[in-house]
Amino acid sequence: MTIETDREDIKRLFAPVAPGIKLGIQALREVHEVGITIQASISPVLPFTPDFPKLLEGIVDRIWIDTLNIGNGLMGKRSERLGKPQLFKAYGHSEWYQKDIHHRVEKYFKKTFPQEMIQVSKEEAFPVFEKGT
């Protein structure tokens, strides 16, 4: 399930038609509670609070990190054509559009989650897995 941020103000700017964050977190929690393996896709990475990893702790089995620079195999060319760098700049969030943001986000999430639970899209996809593996 995709959850780009834990900030409603950011969601409204960058993903205005996406479901609300509280609704998404509740859905993750409910699905996880019935034993379904959950992967949270932080895709694309948008500005988030320091509490974002903790919000996902205990309700996801995997974290997938993807950015507007490494996603879709075009290394940011599509995002540039769509004006994403200017959008981030216009709202004062240029630091979240850096080419290395996936490394910084991965490092930050490693403070809460073990390495084996985190994957960056540029590197490879998660293998198919069973609950508890």
C-alpha positions as CSV (number, residue, x, y, z in Angstrom):
1,M,0.0,0.0,0.0
2,T,1.3,3.4,-0.9
3,I,1.8,6.0,1.8
4,E,4.0,8.9,0.7
5,T,4.0,10.9,3.9
6,D,2.5,11.3,7.4
7,R,1.8,15.0,6.8
8,E,-1.7,15.9,5.6
9,D,-0.5,19.4,4.5
10,I,2.0,17.7,2.2
11,K,-0.5,15.2,0.9
12,R,-2.9,17.9,0.0
13,L,-0.1,19.7,-2.0
14,F,1.4,16.7,-3.8
15,A,-1.3,14.0,-3.8
16,P,-4.6,15.8,-3.3
17,V,-6.8,13.0,-4.5
18,A,-5.1,10.3,-2.5
19,P,-7.1,8.9,0.5
20,G,-6.4,10.5,3.9
21,I,-3.4,9.4,5.9
22,K,-5.3,8.4,8.9
23,L,-7.5,6.2,6.7
24,G,-4.5,4.6,5.1
25,I,-2.8,3.9,8.5
26,Q,-6.0,2.4,9.8
27,A,-6.3,0.2,6.7
28,L,-2.7,-1.0,7.1
29,R,-3.4,-1.8,10.8
30,E,-6.6,-3.7,10.0
31,V,-5.1,-5.7,7.2
32,H,-2.0,-6.5,9.2
33,E,-4.1,-7.6,12.2
34,V,-5.8,-10.3,10.2
35,G,-2.4,-11.7,9.2
36,I,-1.9,-10.4,5.7
37,T,1.7,-9.4,4.9
38,I,1.9,-5.7,4.4
39,Q,4.4,-3.7,2.4
40,A,4.3,0.1,2.8
41,S,5.5,1.9,-0.3
42,I,6.9,5.2,0.6
43,S,6.5,6.2,-3.0
44,P,7.3,8.7,-4.0
45,V,9.1,10.0,-0.9
46,L,7.5,13.3,0.2
47,P,8.4,15.4,3.2
48,F,7.5,13.6,6.4
49,T,7.8,14.2,10.1
50,P,10.5,12.5,12.3
51,D,7.6,10.2,13.7
52,F,6.7,8.7,10.3
53,P,8.7,5.4,10.8
54,K,7.3,5.0,14.3
55,L,3.8,5.4,12.8
56,L,4.4,2.4,10.6
57,E,6.2,0.3,13.2
58,G,4.3,-2.9,14.1
59,I,1.8,-2.7,11.2
60,V,4.0,-3.3,8.2
61,D,6.3,-6.2,7.2
62,R,8.3,-4.4,4.6
63,I,9.2,-0.8,3.6
64,W,9.6,0.1,0.0
65,I,11.3,3.4,-0.7
66,D,11.0,5.1,-4.1
67,T,11.5,8.6,-5.2
68,L,10.7,10.9,-8.1
69,N,14.4,10.6,-9.2
70,I,14.8,6.8,-9.2
71,G,11.2,5.6,-9.8
72,N,9.8,4.3,-13.1
73,G,13.3,3.5,-14.5
74,L,13.7,7.0,-16.1
75,M,16.0,8.3,-13.3
76,G,13.9,11.5,-12.8
77,K,13.5,12.5,-16.4
78,R,9.7,12.1,-16.3
79,S,9.4,14.0,-13.0
80,E,11.5,16.8,-14.5
81,R,9.2,17.0,-17.6
82,L,6.2,17.2,-15.2
83,G,7.7,20.1,-13.3
84,K,8.2,18.2,-10.0
85,P,11.5,20.0,-9.1
86,Q,9.8,23.4,-9.4
87,L,6.8,22.2,-7.4
88,F,9.1,21.1,-4.5
89,K,11.0,24.4,-4.8
90,A,7.8,26.5,-4.9
91,Y,6.6,25.0,-1.6
92,G,10.0,25.2,0.1
93,H,10.9,21.5,0.0
94,S,13.8,21.4,-2.5
95,E,15.8,19.3,0.0
96,W,13.3,16.5,-0.4
97,Y,14.0,16.4,-4.2
98,Q,17.7,15.7,-4.0
99,K,19.2,12.9,-6.1
100,D,20.3,11.1,-2.9
101,I,17.1,11.4,-0.9
102,H,16.5,7.6,-1.1
103,H,19.8,7.0,0.8
104,R,18.9,9.5,3.5
105,V,15.3,8.1,3.9
106,E,16.6,4.5,4.0
107,K,19.2,5.5,6.7
108,Y,16.4,7.2,8.7
109,F,14.0,4.3,8.5
110,K,16.9,1.9,9.6
111,K,16.6,3.6,13.0
112,T,13.2,2.0,13.4
113,F,13.3,-1.1,11.1
114,P,15.9,-3.7,10.5
115,Q,17.7,-3.6,7.1
116,E,16.0,-6.8,5.8
117,M,12.6,-5.0,6.0
118,I,13.7,-2.1,3.9
119,Q,14.2,-2.0,0.1
120,V,15.0,0.9,-2.2
121,S,13.5,0.6,-5.6
122,K,16.6,1.5,-7.5
123,E,18.4,-1.6,-6.2
124,E,15.9,-4.4,-6.6
125,A,12.4,-5.7,-5.8
126,F,11.5,-7.7,-2.8
127,P,11.2,-11.4,-3.5
128,V,7.8,-13.0,-3.0
129,F,7.6,-13.9,0.6
130,E,5.3,-15.7,3.1
131,K,4.1,-14.3,6.4
132,G,6.8,-14.8,9.0
133,T,9.7,-15.0,6.6
